[in-house]
Amino acid sequence: MDNTQTIDPAELSLDELRALRNELQLDDDALSYVRRLVQAQLDLVNAERRQRVTGHELNVAEDLPVILGQHLTGGGGLARPPRPTDDASEHPLSLELDDLCSRLGANHVEKLSDEELDTLSSALDGFEHLRSQERHELFARLDALSAELVRRYRDGEASVDGLLADE
């Protein structure tokens, strides 16, 4: 991901431009997947905190859809059209998150002390924040590549017929 930040899209051939955009879209898919996992972990941590305050016993089987759906009700974020994605569960970021969760006891939040729960929450927040920043930067690069593609089609440097022939 890092070396593509300094590339001028106008200097790329059409094939290179498309290939780089496809590569960055795969990176976005992995980042999006990992961010959803982090948000789900944070939802579970917050549900455990609420349970400790209210005394309402957490029934994971019953409450999980509500717990995991709460971050969807108020969030923003940049909308991107959905597309088929590869399995990102073995992506280095997924493995990093798995390691973080294992080290900090995320699989057993009910057994964590309040301090351990705070440490887990803070680590997950930090991890998600970094991924969010990376995704924002990735969107900027994707937008620049897409703008260059649009410009080429608009100015006649590339043709739709050529695009259809490539598929």
Legacy VTK file of the C-alpha trace (Angstrom):
# vtk DataFile Version 3.0
C-alpha trace
ASCII
DATASET POLYDATA
POINTS 167 float
0.000 0.000 0.000
2.687 2.520 0.948
4.635 2.920 -2.304
1.511 3.770 -4.304
1.044 7.099 -2.528
3.708 8.848 -4.612
2.647 7.467 -7.988
1.179 10.003 -10.400
-1.817 8.297 -12.038
-1.279 10.314 -15.227
2.105 8.606 -15.706
0.644 5.098 -15.666
-0.428 3.125 -18.691
-4.115 2.241 -18.808
-3.347 -1.361 -17.806
-1.132 -0.214 -14.919
-3.799 2.241 -13.801
-6.482 -0.443 -13.756
-4.199 -2.972 -12.054
-3.197 -0.526 -9.324
-6.804 0.461 -8.728
-7.780 -3.214 -8.450
-4.913 -3.820 -6.007
-5.991 -0.883 -3.857
-9.593 -2.079 -3.921
-8.412 -5.418 -2.511
-6.528 -3.512 0.202
-9.727 -1.600 0.942
-11.672 -4.848 1.192
-9.215 -6.183 3.775
-9.215 -2.927 5.744
-12.997 -2.821 5.719
-13.217 -6.428 6.893
-10.781 -5.836 9.747
-12.529 -2.634 10.813
-15.845 -4.492 10.990
-14.209 -7.143 13.176
-12.766 -4.492 15.494
-16.117 -2.731 15.720
-17.793 -6.035 16.588
-15.216 -6.648 19.327
-15.806 -3.141 20.673
-19.558 -3.754 20.612
-19.031 -6.855 22.758
-16.775 -4.959 25.181
-19.365 -2.194 25.506
-22.144 -4.731 26.027
-20.106 -6.292 28.841
-19.629 -2.858 30.396
-23.383 -2.165 30.207
-24.104 -5.560 31.730
-21.805 -4.776 34.650
-23.509 -1.432 35.264
-27.114 -2.557 34.822
-26.764 -6.061 36.191
-28.735 -7.303 33.159
-27.357 -10.753 32.388
-25.897 -10.851 28.901
-27.419 -13.622 26.821
-25.087 -13.785 23.844
-27.374 -16.022 21.785
-30.310 -13.628 22.168
-28.496 -10.313 22.427
-25.763 -10.722 19.803
-27.736 -9.315 16.838
-28.625 -6.214 18.861
-25.114 -5.851 20.262
-23.444 -6.121 16.877
-26.012 -3.922 15.156
-25.689 -0.927 17.462
-22.789 0.714 15.650
-24.805 0.677 12.427
-27.485 3.045 13.696
-25.519 6.255 14.053
-22.372 5.812 12.020
-21.206 7.737 9.079
-18.318 6.920 6.878
-17.779 7.084 3.216
-20.143 4.954 1.213
-18.495 2.750 -1.372
-20.398 0.481 -3.694
-20.346 -3.137 -2.567
-18.441 -5.611 -4.676
-17.552 -9.283 -4.321
-14.541 -9.719 -2.065
-11.982 -12.344 -1.245
-11.705 -13.903 2.184
-9.544 -11.549 4.249
-9.379 -13.695 7.362
-5.716 -14.586 6.687
-4.711 -11.019 5.784
-1.841 -9.706 7.957
-4.159 -7.127 9.553
-6.653 -9.846 10.485
-3.875 -11.888 12.022
-2.609 -8.816 13.891
-6.092 -8.220 15.281
-6.416 -11.886 16.260
-3.116 -11.648 18.126
-4.164 -8.446 19.899
-7.477 -9.986 20.941
-5.804 -13.177 22.155
-3.211 -11.309 24.208
-5.807 -9.082 25.857
-8.500 -11.683 26.536
-11.153 -10.564 24.055
-12.567 -14.081 23.799
-13.590 -13.975 27.465
-14.566 -10.381 28.224
-16.799 -11.568 31.061
-13.696 -12.825 32.901
-11.716 -9.597 32.533
-11.392 -7.123 35.362
-12.647 -3.591 34.727
-9.043 -2.474 34.216
-8.373 -5.287 31.732
-11.596 -4.440 29.921
-10.448 -0.803 29.683
-7.059 -1.918 28.341
-8.737 -4.091 25.728
-11.126 -1.321 24.741
-8.304 1.199 24.437
-6.194 -1.167 22.337
-9.134 -1.933 20.037
-9.947 1.779 19.703
-6.333 2.521 18.784
-6.214 -0.337 16.292
-9.471 0.785 14.672
-8.325 4.406 14.551
-5.160 3.448 12.668
-7.140 1.323 10.211
-9.597 4.186 9.752
-6.762 6.583 8.911
-5.266 4.051 6.499
-8.631 3.598 4.818
-9.128 7.343 4.472
-5.722 7.636 2.771
-6.543 4.636 0.597
-9.797 6.276 -0.523
-7.866 9.359 -1.597
-5.561 7.232 -3.758
-8.474 5.244 -5.186
-10.311 8.469 -5.983
-7.230 9.846 -7.780
-6.928 6.681 -9.870
-10.640 6.673 -10.672
-10.537 10.353 -11.615
-7.675 9.650 -14.012
-9.622 6.781 -15.575
-12.682 8.992 -15.990
-10.544 11.726 -17.525
-9.072 9.278 -20.041
-12.502 8.010 -21.060
-13.886 11.542 -21.257
-10.929 12.833 -23.311
-10.951 9.816 -25.624
-7.594 8.433 -24.469
-9.365 5.220 -23.490
-12.471 3.678 -24.970
-15.326 1.769 -23.477
-14.917 -0.750 -26.304
-11.387 -1.433 -25.038
-12.694 -1.915 -21.519
-15.326 -4.379 -22.686
-12.757 -6.263 -24.771
-10.573 -6.668 -21.653
-13.287 -8.442 -19.667
LINES 1 168
167 0 1 2 3 4 5 6 7 8 9 10 11 12 13 14 15 16 17 18 19 20 21 22 23 24 25 26 27 28 29 30 31 32 33 34 35 36 37 38 39 40 41 42 43 44 45 46 47 48 49 50 51 52 53 54 55 56 57 58 59 60 61 62 63 64 65 66 67 68 69 70 71 72 73 74 75 76 77 78 79 80 81 82 83 84 85 86 87 88 89 90 91 92 93 94 95 96 97 98 99 100 101 102 103 104 105 106 107 108 109 110 111 112 113 114 115 116 117 118 119 120 121 122 123 124 125 126 127 128 129 130 131 132 133 134 135 136 137 138 139 140 141 142 143 144 145 146 147 148 149 150 151 152 153 154 155 156 157 158 159 160 161 162 163 164 165 166
